[in-house]
Amino acid sequence: MLLNDYMVAHAQSKNEKLFYLGEGLELIRATFFRQTMFAEFQLQIHDELEQGRALSGARMTELYCSLLKKFHGDAEGVMKIDPAYCIEWAFIPHFYYGFYVWQYATSMAGAAQFADAIEHEGAPARDRFIAMLKAGGSDYPYALYMRAGLDMATPQPYQALLARMNRIMDQIDALEAAK
């Protein structure tokens, strides 16, 4: 996120700036929203099994398609989901391992709050971030974040990410309005 901000700030043209802003927005879509959708899908297929229901390819496609439509605003007319994408679940290896994809989304939110803190506080926030990275896997991620000053169980990290997304979209809108 810090690199993306740097690249936007140092872009040599409107098109280059739009490119980097688009990359920043795509990172949020793919890492926060898409991984959240994946986690919800994983939860649904585990719930199906725990309730004694068999999982067929058709049922998994139905569940996944429903989530695609929900997350992309199909019912609201935001976009229509091509049925060909409903089988996408079949070639995403995350679904065949432990339940962990939600960690991508939470990490993205933590990164957004850290990026804001580093940009506004400077060295103290940077040092907390580096200390957390140095801790590696020495403790549970939640505890490591807490020691670094972020509580991932509060709305703040997620609000920071949504604020970042809105800032990026506002910047894109402003650039597009300035012909």
Contact map, one row per residue, 1 for C-alpha under 8 A:
11111000000000000000000100000000000000000000000000000000000000000000000000000000000000000000000000000000000000110010000000000000000000000000000000000000000000000000000000000000000
11111100000000000000000000000000000000000000000000000000000000000000000000000000000000000000000000000000000000000010000000000000000000000000000000000000000000000000000000000000000
11111110000000000000000000000000000000000000000000000000000000000000000000000000000000000000000000000000000000000000000000000000000000000000000000000000000000000000000000000000000
11111111000000000001101100000000000000000000000000000000000000000000000000000000000000000000000000000000000000000000000000000000000000000000000000000000000000000000000000000000000
11111111100000000000000000000000000000000000000000000000000000000000000000000000000000000000000000000000000000000000000000000000000000000000000000000000000000000000000000000000000
01111111110000000000000000000000000000000000000000000000000000000000000000000000000000000000000000000000000000000000000000000000000000000000000000000000000000000000000000000000000
00111111111000001001000000000000000000000000000000000000000000000000000000000000000000000000000000000000000000000000000000000000000000000000000000000000000000000000000000000000000
00011111111000011101100000000000000000000000000000000000000000000000000000000000000000000000000000000000000000000000000000000000000000000000000000000000000000000000000000000000000
00001111111000001000000000000000000000000000000000000000000000000000000000000000000000000000000000000000000000000000000000000000000000000000000000000000000000000000000000000000000
00000111111100000000000000000000000000000000000000000000000000000000000000000000000000000000000000000000000000000000000000000000000000000000000000000000000000000000000000000000000
00000011111111011000000000000000000000000000000000000000000000000000000000000000000000000000000000000000000000000000000000000000000000000000000000000000000000000000000000000000000
00000000011111011000000000000000000000000000000000000000000000000000000000000000000000000000000000000000000000000000000000000000000000000000000000000000000000000000000000000000000
00000000001111111000000000000000000000000000000000000000000000000000000000000000000000000000000000000000000000000000000000000000000000000000000000000000000000000000000000000000000
00000000001111111100000000000000000000000000000000000000000000000000000000000000000000000000000000000000000000000000000000000000000000000000000000000000000000000000000000000010000
00000000000011111110000000000000000000000000000000000000000000000000000000000000000000000000000000000000000000000000000000000000000000000000000000000000000000000000000000000000000
00000001001111111111000000000000000000000000000000000000000000000000000000000000000000000000000000000000000000000000000000000000000000000000000000000000000000000000000000000000000
00000011101111111111100000000000000000000000000000000000000000000000000000000000000000000000000000000000000000000000000000000000000000000000000000000000000000000000000000000000000
00000001000001111111110000000000000000000000000000000000000000000000000000000000000000000000000000000000000000000000000000000000000000000000000000000000000000000000000000010010000
00000000000000111111111000000000000000000000000000000000000000000000000000000000000000000000000000000000000000000000000000000000000000000000000000000000000000000000000000000000000
00010011000000011111111100000000000000000000000000000000000000000000000000000000000000000000000000000000000000000000000000000000000000000000000000000000000000000000000000000000000
00010001000000001111111110000000000000000000000000000000000000000000000000000000000000000000000000000000000000000000000000000000000000000000000000000000000000000000000110110000000
00000000000000000111111111000000000000000000000000000000000000000000000000000000000000000000000000000000000000000000000000000000000000000000000000000000000000000000000000010000000
00010000000000000011111111100000000000000000000000000000000000000000000000000000000000000000000000000000000000000000000000000000000000000000000000000000000000000000000000000000000
10010000000000000001111111110000000000000000000000000000000000000000000000000000000000000000000000000000000000000000000000000000000000000000000000000000000000000000000100000000000
00000000000000000000111111111000000000000000000000000000000000000000000000000000000000000000000000000000000000000000000000000000000000000000000000000000000000000000100110000000000
00000000000000000000011111111100000000000000000000000000000000000000000000000000000000000000000000000000000000000000000000000000000000000000000000000000000000000000000000000000000
00000000000000000000001111111111000000000000000000000000000000000000000000000000000000000000000000000000000000000000000000000000000000000000000000000000000000000000000000000000000
00000000000000000000000111111111100000000000000000000000000000000000000000000000000000000000000000000000000100000000000000000000000000000000000000000000000000000000100000000000000
00000000000000000000000011111111110000000000000000000000000000000000000000000000000000000000000000000000000000000000000000000000000000000000000000000000000000000000000000000000000
00000000000000000000000001111111111000000000000000000000000000000000000000000000000000000000000000000000000000000000000000000000000000000000000000000000000000000000000000000000000
00000000000000000000000000111111111000000000000000000000000000000000000000000000000000000000000000000001100100000000000000000000000000000000000000000000000000000000000000000000000
00000000000000000000000000111111111100000000000000000000000000000000000000000000000000000000000000000001110110000000000000000000000000000000000000000000000000000000000000000000000
00000000000000000000000000011111111110000000000000000000000000000000001000000000000000000000000000000000100000000000000000000000000000000000000000000000000000000000000000000000000
00000000000000000000000000001111111111000000000000000000000000000000000000000000000000000000000000000000000000000000000000000000000000000000000000000000000000000000000000000000000
00000000000000000000000000000111111111100000000000000000000000000000000000000000000000000000000000001101100000000000000000000000000000000000000000000000000000000000000000000000000
00000000000000000000000000000001111111110000000000000000000000000000000000000000000000000000000000001100100000000000000000000000000000000000000000000000000000000000000000000000000
00000000000000000000000000000000111111111000000000000000000000000011001000000000000000000000000000000000000000000000000000000000000000000000000000000000000000000000000000000000000
00000000000000000000000000000000011111111100000000000000000000000000000000000000000000000000001000001100000000000000000000000000000000000000000000000000000000000000000000000000000
00000000000000000000000000000000001111111110000000000000000000000000000000000000000000000000000000111100000000000000000000000000000000000000000000000000000000000000000000000000000
00000000000000000000000000000000000111111111000000000000000000000000000000000000000000000000000000000000000000000000000000000000000000000000000000000000000000000000000000000000000
00000000000000000000000000000000000011111111100000000000000000110010000000000000000000000000000000000000000000000000000000000000000000000000000000000000000000000000000000000000000
00000000000000000000000000000000000001111111110000000000000000000000000000000000000000000000001000100000000000000000000000000000000000000000000000000000000000000000000000000000000
00000000000000000000000000000000000000111111111000000000000000000000000000000000000000000000000000000000000000000000000000000000000000000000000000000000000000000000000000000000000
00000000000000000000000000000000000000011111111100000000000000100000000000000000000000000000000000000000000000000000000000000000000000000000000000000000000000000000000000000000000
00000000000000000000000000000000000000001111111110000010000100100000000000000000000000000000000000000000000000000000000000000000000000000000000000000000000000000000000000000000000
00000000000000000000000000000000000000000111111111000000000000000000000000000000000000000000000000000000000000000000000000000000000000000000000000000000000000000000000000000000000
00000000000000000000000000000000000000000011111111100000000000000000000000000000000000000000000000000000000000000000000000000000000000000000000000000000000000000000000000000000000
00000000000000000000000000000000000000000001111111111110000000000000000000000000000000000000000000000000000000000000000000000000000000000000000000000000000000000000000000000000000
00000000000000000000000000000000000000000000111111111110000000000000000000000000000000000000000000000000000000000000000000000000000000000000000000000000000000000000000000000000000
00000000000000000000000000000000000000000000011111111000000000000000000000000000000000000000000000000000000000000000000000000000000000000000000000000000000000000000000000000000000
00000000000000000000000000000000000000000000001111111000000000000000000000000000000000000000000000000000000000000000000000000000000000000000000000000000000000000000000000000000000
00000000000000000000000000000000000000000000000111111100000000000000000000000000000000000000000000000000000000000000000000000000000000000000000000000000000000000000000000000000000
00000000000000000000000000000000000000000000000111111110000000000000000000000000000000000000000000000000000000000000000000000000000000000000000000000000000000000000000000000000000
00000000000000000000000000000000000000000000000110011111000000000000000000000000000000000000000000000000000000000000000000000000000000000000000000000000000000000000000000000000000
00000000000000000000000000000000000000000000100110001111101100000000000000000000000000000000000000000000000000000000000000000000000000000000000000000000000000000000000000000000000
00000000000000000000000000000000000000000000000000000111111100000000000000000000000000000000000000000000000000000000000000000000000000000000000000000000000000000000000000000000000
00000000000000000000000000000000000000000000000000000011111110000000000000000000000000000000000000000000000000000000000000000000000000000000000000000000000000000000000000000000000
00000000000000000000000000000000000000000000000000000001111111000000000000000000000000000000000000000000000000000000000000000000000000000000000000000000000000000000000000000000000
00000000000000000000000000000000000000000000000000000011111111100000000000000000000000000000000000000000000000000000000000000000000000000000000000000000000000000000000000000000000
00000000000000000000000000000000000000000000100000000011111111110000000000000000000000001000000000000000000000000000000000000000000000000000000000000000000000000000000000000000000
00000000000000000000000000000000000000000000000000000000111111111000000000000000000001101000000000000000000000000000000000000000000000000000000000000000000000000000000000000000000
00000000000000000000000000000000000000000000000000000000011111111100000000000000000001000000000000000000000000000000000000000000000000000000000000000000000000000000000000000000000
00000000000000000000000000000000000000001001100000000000001111111110000000000000000000000000000000000000000000000000000000000000000000000000000000000000000000000000000000000000000
00000000000000000000000000000000000000001000000000000000000111111111000000000000000001101000000000000000000000000000000000000000000000000000000000000000000000000000000000000000000
00000000000000000000000000000000000000000000000000000000000011111111100000000000001011100000000000000000000000000000000000000000000000000000000000000000000000000000000000000000000
00000000000000000000000000000000000000000000000000000000000001111111110000000000000000000000000000000000000000000000000000000000000000000000000000000000000000000000000000000000000
00000000000000000000000000000000000010001000000000000000000000111111111000000000000000000000000000000000000000000000000000000000000000000000000000000000000000000000000000000000000
00000000000000000000000000000000000010000000000000000000000000011111111100000000100001000000000000000000000000000000000000000000000000000000000000000000000000000000000000000000000
00000000000000000000000000000000000000000000000000000000000000001111111111100001100000000000000000000000000000000000000000000000000000000000000000000000000000000000000000000000000
00000000000000000000000000000000000000000000000000000000000000000111111111100000000000000000000000000000000000000000000000000000000000000000000000000000000000000000000000000000000
00000000000000000000000000000000100010000000000000000000000000000011111111000000000000000000000000000000000000000000000000000000000000000000000000000000000000000000000000000000000
00000000000000000000000000000000000000000000000000000000000000000001111111000110100000000000000000000000000000000000000000000000000000000000000000000000000000000000000000000000000
00000000000000000000000000000000000000000000000000000000000000000000111111111111000000000000000000000000000000000000000000000000000000000000000000000000000000000000000000000000000
00000000000000000000000000000000000000000000000000000000000000000000111111111111100000000000000000000000000000000000000000000000000000000000000000000000000000000000000000000000000
00000000000000000000000000000000000000000000000000000000000000000000110011111100000000000000000000000000000000000000000000000000000000000000000000000000000000000000000000000000000
00000000000000000000000000000000000000000000000000000000000000000000000011111110000000000000000000000000000000000000000000000000000000000000000000000000000000000000000000000000000
00000000000000000000000000000000000000000000000000000000000000000000000011111111000000000000000000000000000000000000000000000000000000000000000000000000000000000000000000000000000
00000000000000000000000000000000000000000000000000000000000000000000000111111111000000000000000000000000000000000000000000000000000000000000000000000000000000000000000000000000000
00000000000000000000000000000000000000000000000000000000000000000000000111011111100000000000000000000000000000000000000000000000000000000000000000000000000000000000000000000000000
00000000000000000000000000000000000000000000000000000000000000000000100011001111110000000000000000000000000000000000000000000000000000000000000000000000000000000000000000000000000
00000000000000000000000000000000000000000000000000000000000000000001100101000011111010000000000000000000000000000000000000000000000000000000000000000000000000000000000000000000000
00000000000000000000000000000000000000000000000000000000000000000000000000000001111111000000000000000000000000000000000000000000000000000000000000000000000000000000000000000000000
00000000000000000000000000000000000000000000000000000000000000001000000000000000111111100000000000000000000000000000000000000000000000000000000000000000000000000000000000000000000
00000000000000000000000000000000000000000000000000000000000000000000000000000000011111110000000000000000000000000000000000000000000000000000000000000000000000000000000000000000000
00000000000000000000000000000000000000000000000000000000000000001000000000000000111111110000000000000000000000000000000000000000000000000000000000000000000000000000000000000000000
00000000000000000000000000000000000000000000000000000000000011011001000000000000011111111000000000000000000000000000000000000000000000000000000000000000000000000000000000000000000
00000000000000000000000000000000000000000000000000000000000010011000000000000000001111111100000000000000000000000000000000000000000000000000000000000000000000000000000000000000000
00000000000000000000000000000000000000000000000000000000000000000000000000000000000111111111000000000000000000000000000000000000000000000000000000000000000000000000000000000000000
00000000000000000000000000000000000000000000000000000000000110010000000000000000000001111111001000000000000000000000000000000000000000000000000000000000000000000000000000000000000
00000000000000000000000000000000000000000000000000000000000000000000000000000000000000111111100000000000000000000000000000000000000000000000000000000000000000000000000000000000000
00000000000000000000000000000000000000000000000000000000000000000000000000000000000000011111100000000000000000000000000000000000000000000000000000000000000000000000000000000000000
00000000000000000000000000000000000000000000000000000000000000000000000000000000000000011111111000000000000000000000000000000000000000000000000000000000000000000000000000000000000
00000000000000000000000000000000000000000000000000000000000000000000000000000000000000000111111110000000000000000000000000000000000000000000000000000000000000000000000000000000000
00000000000000000000000000000000000000000000000000000000000000000000000000000000000000000001111111001000000000000000000000000000000000000000000000000000000000000000000000000000000
00000000000000000000000000000000000001000100000000000000000000000000000000000000000000001001111111100000000000000000000000000000000000000000000000000000000000000000000000000000000
00000000000000000000000000000000000000000000000000000000000000000000000000000000000000000000111111000000000000000000000000000000000000000000000000000000000000000000000000000000000
00000000000000000000000000000000000000000000000000000000000000000000000000000000000000000000111111100000000000000000000000000000000000000000000000000000000000000000000000000000000
00000000000000000000000000000000000000000000000000000000000000000000000000000000000000000000011111110000000000000000000000000000000000000000000000000000000000000000000000000000000
00000000000000000000000000000000000000100100000000000000000000000000000000000000000000000000001011111100000000000000000000000000000000000000000000000000000000000000000000000000000
00000000000000000000000000000000000000100000000000000000000000000000000000000000000000000000000001111111000000000000000000000000000000000000000000000000000000000000000000000000000
00000000000000000000000000000000001101100000000000000000000000000000000000000000000000000000010000111111100000000000000000000000000000000000000000000000000000000000000000000000000
00000000000000000000000000000000001101100000000000000000000000000000000000000000000000000000000000111111110000000000000000000000000000000000000000000000000000000000000000000000000
00000000000000000000000000000000000000000000000000000000000000000000000000000000000000000000000000011111111000000000000000000000000000000000000000000000000000000000000000000000000
00000000000000000000000000000011001000000000000000000000000000000000000000000000000000000000000000011111111100000000000000000000000000000000000000000000000000000000000000000000000
00000000000000000000000000000011101100000000000000000000000000000000000000000000000000000000000000001111111110000000000000000000000000000000000000000000000000000000000000000000000
00000000000000000000000000000001000000000000000000000000000000000000000000000000000000000000000000000111111111000000000000000000000000000000000000000001000001000000000000000000000
00000000000000000000000000000000000000000000000000000000000000000000000000000000000000000000000000000011111111100000000000000000000000000000000000000000000000000000000000000000000
00000000000000000000000000010011000000000000000000000000000000000000000000000000000000000000000000000001111111110000000000000000000000000000000000000000000000001000000000000000000
00000000000000000000000000000001000000000000000000000000000000000000000000000000000000000000000000000000111111111000000000000000000000000000000000000000000011011000000000000000000
00000000000000000000000000000000000000000000000000000000000000000000000000000000000000000000000000000000011111111100000000000000000000000000000000000101000011000000000000000000000
10000000000000000000000000000000000000000000000000000000000000000000000000000000000000000000000000000000001111111110000000000000000000000000000000000000000010000000000000000000000
10000000000000000000000000000000000000000000000000000000000000000000000000000000000000000000000000000000000111111111000000000000000000000000000000000000000011011001000000000000000
00000000000000000000000000000000000000000000000000000000000000000000000000000000000000000000000000000000000011111111100000000000000000000000000000000100000111011000000000000000000
00000000000000000000000000000000000000000000000000000000000000000000000000000000000000000000000000000000000001111111110000001000100000000000000000000000000000000000000000000000000
11000000000000000000000000000000000000000000000000000000000000000000000000000000000000000000000000000000000000111111111000000000000000000000000000000000000000000000000000000000000
00000000000000000000000000000000000000000000000000000000000000000000000000000000000000000000000000000000000000011111111100000000000000000000000000000000000000010000000000000000000
00000000000000000000000000000000000000000000000000000000000000000000000000000000000000000000000000000000000000001111111111001100000000000000000000000000000000000000000000000000000
00000000000000000000000000000000000000000000000000000000000000000000000000000000000000000000000000000000000000000111111111111100000000000000000000000000000000000000000000000000000
00000000000000000000000000000000000000000000000000000000000000000000000000000000000000000000000000000000000000000011111111000000000000000000000000000000000000000000000000000000000
00000000000000000000000000000000000000000000000000000000000000000000000000000000000000000000000000000000000000000001111111000000000000000000000000000000000000000000000000000000000
00000000000000000000000000000000000000000000000000000000000000000000000000000000000000000000000000000000000000000000111111111000000000000000000000000000000000000000000000000000000
00000000000000000000000000000000000000000000000000000000000000000000000000000000000000000000000000000000000000000000111111111100000000000000000000000000000000000000000000000000000
00000000000000000000000000000000000000000000000000000000000000000000000000000000000000000000000000000000000000000000010011111110000000000000000000000000000000000000000000000000000
00000000000000000000000000000000000000000000000000000000000000000000000000000000000000000000000000000000000000000000010011111111000000000000000000000000000000000000000000000000000
00000000000000000000000000000000000000000000000000000000000000000000000000000000000000000000000000000000000000000100110011111111100000000000000000000000000000000000000000000000000
00000000000000000000000000000000000000000000000000000000000000000000000000000000000000000000000000000000000000000000110001111111110000000000000000000000000000000000000000000000000
00000000000000000000000000000000000000000000000000000000000000000000000000000000000000000000000000000000000000000000000000111111111000000000000000000000000000000000000000000000000
00000000000000000000000000000000000000000000000000000000000000000000000000000000000000000000000000000000000000000000000000011111111100000000000000011000000000000000000000000000000
00000000000000000000000000000000000000000000000000000000000000000000000000000000000000000000000000000000000000000100000000001111111110000000000000010000000000000000000000000000000
00000000000000000000000000000000000000000000000000000000000000000000000000000000000000000000000000000000000000000000000000000111111111000000000000000000000000000000000000000000000
00000000000000000000000000000000000000000000000000000000000000000000000000000000000000000000000000000000000000000000000000000011111111100000000000010000000000000000000000000000000
00000000000000000000000000000000000000000000000000000000000000000000000000000000000000000000000000000000000000000000000000000001111111110000000110110000000000000000000000000000000
00000000000000000000000000000000000000000000000000000000000000000000000000000000000000000000000000000000000000000000000000000000111111110000000000000000000000000000000000000000000
00000000000000000000000000000000000000000000000000000000000000000000000000000000000000000000000000000000000000000000000000000000011111110000000000000000000000000000000000000000000
00000000000000000000000000000000000000000000000000000000000000000000000000000000000000000000000000000000000000000000000000000000001111111110000100000000000000000000000000000000000
00000000000000000000000000000000000000000000000000000000000000000000000000000000000000000000000000000000000000000000000000000000000111111110000000000000000000000000000000000000000
00000000000000000000000000000000000000000000000000000000000000000000000000000000000000000000000000000000000000000000000000000000000000111111100000000000000000000000000000000000000
00000000000000000000000000000000000000000000000000000000000000000000000000000000000000000000000000000000000000000000000000000000000000111111000000000000000000000000000000000000000
00000000000000000000000000000000000000000000000000000000000000000000000000000000000000000000000000000000000000000000000000000000000000111111101100000000000000000000000000000000000
00000000000000000000000000000000000000000000000000000000000000000000000000000000000000000000000000000000000000000000000000000000000000001111111100000000000000000000000000000000000
00000000000000000000000000000000000000000000000000000000000000000000000000000000000000000000000000000000000000000000000000000000000000001011111110000000000000000000000000000000000
00000000000000000000000000000000000000000000000000000000000000000000000000000000000000000000000000000000000000000000000000000000000000000001111111000011000000000000000000000000000
00000000000000000000000000000000000000000000000000000000000000000000000000000000000000000000000000000000000000000000000000000000000000000011111111100000000000000000000000000000000
00000000000000000000000000000000000000000000000000000000000000000000000000000000000000000000000000000000000000000000000000000000000100100011111111110000000000000000000000000000000
00000000000000000000000000000000000000000000000000000000000000000000000000000000000000000000000000000000000000000000000000000000000100000000111111111111000000000000000000000000000
00000000000000000000000000000000000000000000000000000000000000000000000000000000000000000000000000000000000000000000000000000000000000000000011111111111000000000000000000000000000
00000000000000000000000000000000000000000000000000000000000000000000000000000000000000000000000000000000000000000000000000000000000100000000001111111100000000000000000000000000000
00000000000000000000000000000000000000000000000000000000000000000000000000000000000000000000000000000000000000000000000000000001101100000000000111111100000000000000000000000000000
00000000000000000000000000000000000000000000000000000000000000000000000000000000000000000000000000000000000000000000000000000001000000000000000011111110000000000000000000000000000
00000000000000000000000000000000000000000000000000000000000000000000000000000000000000000000000000000000000001001000000000000000000000000000000011111111000010000000000000000000000
00000000000000000000000000000000000000000000000000000000000000000000000000000000000000000000000000000000000000000000000000000000000000000000010011001111110110000000000000000000000
00000000000000000000000000000000000000000000000000000000000000000000000000000000000000000000000000000000010001000000000000000000000000000000010011000111111110000000000000000000000
00000000000000000000000000000000000000000000000000000000000000000000000000000000000000000000000000000000000000000000000000000000000000000000000000000011111000000000000000000000000
00000000000000000000000000000000000000000000000000000000000000000000000000000000000000000000000000000000000000000000000000000000000000000000000000000011111110000000000000000000000
00000000000000000000000000000000000000000000000000000000000000000000000000000000000000000000000000000000000000000000000000000000000000000000000000000001111111100000000000000000000
00000000000000000000000000000000000000000000000000000000000000000000000000000000000000000000000000000000000000001000000000000000000000000000000000000011011111110000000000000000000
00000000000000000000000000000000000000000000000000000000000000000000000000000000000000000000000000000000000011111000000000000000000000000000000000000111011111111000000000000000000
00000000000000000000000000000000000000000000000000000000000000000000000000000000000000000000000000000000010011011000000000000000000000000000000000000000001111111100000000000000000
00000000000000000000000000000000000000000000000000000000000000000000000000000000000000000000000000000000000000000000000000000000000000000000000000000000001111111110000000000000000
00000000000000000000000000000000000000000000000000000000000000000000000000000000000000000000000000000000000010011001000000000000000000000000000000000000000111111111000000000000000
00000000000000000000000000000000000000000000000000000000000000000000000000000000000000000000000000000000000110011000000000000000000000000000000000000000000011111111100000000000000
00000000000000000000000000000000000000000000000000000000000000000000000000000000000000000000000000000000000000000000000000000000000000000000000000000000000001111111110000000000000
00000000000000000000000000000000000000000000000000000000000000000000000000000000000000000000000000000000000000000000000000000000000000000000000000000000000000111111111000000000000
00000000000000000000000000000000000000000000000000000000000000000000000000000000000000000000000000000000000000010000000000000000000000000000000000000000000000011111111100000000000
00000000000000000000000010010000000000000000000000000000000000000000000000000000000000000000000000000000000000000000000000000000000000000000000000000000000000001111111110000000000
00000000000000000000000000000000000000000000000000000000000000000000000000000000000000000000000000000000000000000000000000000000000000000000000000000000000000000111111111000000000
00000000000000000000000000000000000000000000000000000000000000000000000000000000000000000000000000000000000000000000000000000000000000000000000000000000000000000011111111100000000
00000000000000000000100110000000000000000000000000000000000000000000000000000000000000000000000000000000000000000000000000000000000000000000000000000000000000000001111111110000000
00000000000000000000100010000000000000000000000000000000000000000000000000000000000000000000000000000000000000000000000000000000000000000000000000000000000000000000111111111000000
00000000000000000000000000000000000000000000000000000000000000000000000000000000000000000000000000000000000000000000000000000000000000000000000000000000000000000000011111111100000
00000000000000000000100000000000000000000000000000000000000000000000000000000000000000000000000000000000000000000000000000000000000000000000000000000000000000000000001111111110000
00000000000000000100110000000000000000000000000000000000000000000000000000000000000000000000000000000000000000000000000000000000000000000000000000000000000000000000000111111111000
00000000000000000000000000000000000000000000000000000000000000000000000000000000000000000000000000000000000000000000000000000000000000000000000000000000000000000000000011111111100
00000000000000000000000000000000000000000000000000000000000000000000000000000000000000000000000000000000000000000000000000000000000000000000000000000000000000000000000001111111110
00000000000001000100000000000000000000000000000000000000000000000000000000000000000000000000000000000000000000000000000000000000000000000000000000000000000000000000000000111111111
00000000000000000000000000000000000000000000000000000000000000000000000000000000000000000000000000000000000000000000000000000000000000000000000000000000000000000000000000011111111
00000000000000000000000000000000000000000000000000000000000000000000000000000000000000000000000000000000000000000000000000000000000000000000000000000000000000000000000000001111111
00000000000000000000000000000000000000000000000000000000000000000000000000000000000000000000000000000000000000000000000000000000000000000000000000000000000000000000000000000111111
00000000000000000000000000000000000000000000000000000000000000000000000000000000000000000000000000000000000000000000000000000000000000000000000000000000000000000000000000000011111
